[in-house]
Each structure stands twice: as structure tokens, then as C-alpha cells.
Amino acid sequence: MSVEKSIDLTATGSTLDEAVSAAIHRASLTLKGLTSFTVERIEGTIVDGEAVYRVLVRIWFVIKEKMHE
């Protein structure tokens, strides 16, 4: 049986996919066992006539069974 925990990250990008991927990539640099994500909020701004998306992403990961290996 596994136990999971989640973290919330905010990321930006020129597309929704880019913004979500940026959050997942950043989480993968410091966390192992990523399992799923949920986009909690989508916002946007317009910079020089172009859309910039800002997403709040909840990312789930498995907590290790042992503290020391």
C-alpha cells in the first residue's frame, strides 16, 4: 500500500501545455514517484499582444516507505 502527498506549483508559459509541463518538470527535479496532476486554476495575461498562461497545478507523488535505505 502506498501513501501519496501533493504539492501546488504555479508556472507560466505561452501555451497551457507549456505552463503545465514547466510545473511538472520543476517538480521532477526534486521529487521522485510523481503519479498524477490536476490543473486547479488557469489565468492569463496579455504581454505585447500575446497570451501568457499562468496555471496552478497540484502534483501528486508517492511518499517513500522507508526513511533510510
CORUR-V106736 format. One record per pair of residues at least 12 apart in sequence whose ideal C-beta (glycine too) atoms are under 8 Angstrom apart, sorted by the first residue. I is the first residue (numbers start at 0). J is the second residue. D is the distance in Angstrom with one decimal. If there is no record, write none. Layout:
BEGIN
i-><I,I>
j-><J,J>
d-><D,D>
END
This chain:
BEGIN
i-><1,1,1,2,2,3,3,3,3,3,4,4,4,5,5,5,5,6,6,6,6,6,7,7,7,7,7,8,8,8,8,8,8,9,9,9,9,9,10,10,10,10,10,11,11,11,11,12,12,12,13,13,13,13,14,15,15,15,15,17,18,18,18,19,19,19,19,22,22,22,22,23,23,23,26,26,30,30,31,31,32,32,32,32,33,33,33,34,34,34,35,35,36,36,36,36,37,37,38,38,38,39,39,39,39,40,40,41,41,42>
j-><61,62,64,61,62,34,59,60,61,62,59,60,62,57,58,59,60,26,30,57,58,60,39,55,56,57,58,22,25,26,55,56,58,22,53,54,55,56,22,25,53,54,56,51,52,53,54,51,52,54,49,50,51,52,52,38,41,52,54,52,52,53,54,36,38,54,56,36,54,56,58,36,56,58,58,60,58,60,60,63,60,61,62,63,58,59,60,59,60,61,58,59,56,57,58,59,56,57,54,55,56,54,55,56,57,54,55,53,54,54>
d-><4.9,7.5,7.7,7.2,4.8,6.3,5.0,6.4,5.5,6.7,7.3,6.2,5.4,5.1,6.4,4.8,7.6,6.7,7.6,7.4,5.7,7.7,6.9,6.1,7.2,5.3,7.9,4.3,6.4,6.2,7.6,5.4,6.4,7.3,6.4,7.0,5.3,7.5,3.9,6.9,7.5,6.0,6.7,5.8,6.5,4.9,7.7,7.5,5.7,8.0,6.8,7.2,6.4,7.3,6.6,7.9,6.7,5.3,6.7,7.6,4.6,6.7,4.5,7.2,6.3,5.7,5.8,7.6,6.7,4.1,6.8,6.2,7.1,6.5,4.8,7.5,7.7,5.0,7.2,7.9,4.8,3.7,7.9,7.6,6.2,7.2,4.9,5.0,6.2,6.1,7.7,4.8,5.4,6.4,4.8,6.8,7.2,4.7,5.6,7.4,5.7,8.0,4.4,6.8,5.4,6.8,4.1,7.6,5.5,7.6>
END
